[in-house]
Amino acid sequence: MYNSNKSNTETLAKYLSLDQGGKVQAEYIWIDGDSGLRSKTRTLDFKPTDVSEIKEWNFDGSSTNQAPGDNSDVLLRPVAIFKDPFRGGDNILVLNECYNNDGTPNGTNHRHSCAKVMKTYADDHPWFGIEQEYTLFDADGSVLGWPKGGFPGPQGPYYCSVGANVAFGRDVVEAHYRACLYAGVNISGVNAEVMPGQWEFQVGPCEGIDMGDHLWIARFLLNRVAEDFGVVVSFHPKPIKGDWNGAGCHTNYSTKAMREEGGIKAIHAAIDKMATRHADHITVYGEDNDQRLTGRHETGHISQFSYGVADRGASIRIPRHVAAEGKGYLEDRRPASNIDPYRVTQIVVESSLA
């Protein structure tokens, strides 16, 4: 069905088992100018125990849509460390923020402002859980498992499915799940989605800035795992036109007040505030989200704000058990699968707590 690159992986394993002579490989990861991920490796003479011990680096921003050619150096400032599931041992993944050479945040660096907001509202202990949907494509550009030049049967049997005739790409999903657990990403689950070839993983609960950090690293790991299996990951919110579900990034959110007894009042207060900034939220809720938020396929319409208990056609859903218990969290169903989680978590906190 698709190329697993098994022989290449087995050959590589011979080299990855070689002794590193006490050196550590650090994979520097950053977000580029097109909301994609880039990375490169440097050798360290020691095993860092804290991100502050890792040196800044730089890259050619003119090749990543982050700087002009005549002033192309962009600085990488390490902000978080994760274990490297591909190289193993003491090797690490290093998440970075991007800065211009004058010390100001690069225009693509949305983590900088998000961290400030999270620090301002730290006493409210904002927790997040994001449901990342994505679609797998084979090397020929077809959705994984779809008949060449045609379409599978209509939606219905694929959500949380089991069986080779309805679940396509489970080996990729399982490999990614284990890679996240090894790396230290707070992944909380996975499932097959409504459209065949579409899957979801959940990250959280994460507090404050950790939400964006963990989701970006989870995305990096997914793309790297997909390389090994010869498949391509798409985060487009409507990868296939027609009567097929789109892909979202439902964002679950709560504060300390929402989680305490009587917290339903704080939940409703937050929703009322978020409703007044619906248009502002939509501007940072993902590119091409208008193709997804049509009012069909378990979405609310992009031009209208709504909320309800257990309503998957609303902008914001209050889970039924939350309404029954009178405390808990809300689910913002508007964010698309290609969001920058720093921008989304920032505006959710600002809108609900300011």
Secondary structure, 3 states (H helix, E strand, C coil): CCCCCHHHHHHHHHHHCCCCCCCEEEEEEEECCCCCEEEEEEEECCCCCCHHHCCCEEEEHHHCCCCCHHHCEEEEEEEEEEECCCCCCCCEEEEEEEECCCCCECCCCCHHHHHHHHHHCHHHCCEEEEEEEEEEECCCCCECCCCCCCCCCCCCCCCCCCCCCCCCCHHHHHHHHHHHHHHCCCEEEEEECCCCCEEEEEEEEEECCHHHHHHHHHHHHHHHHHHHHCCEEECCCCCCCCCCCCCEEEEEEECHHHHCCCCHHHHHHHHHHHHCCHHHHHHCCCCCHHHCCECCCCCCECCCCCEEECCCCCCEEECHHHHHHCCCCEEECCCECCCCHHHHHHHHHHHHHC
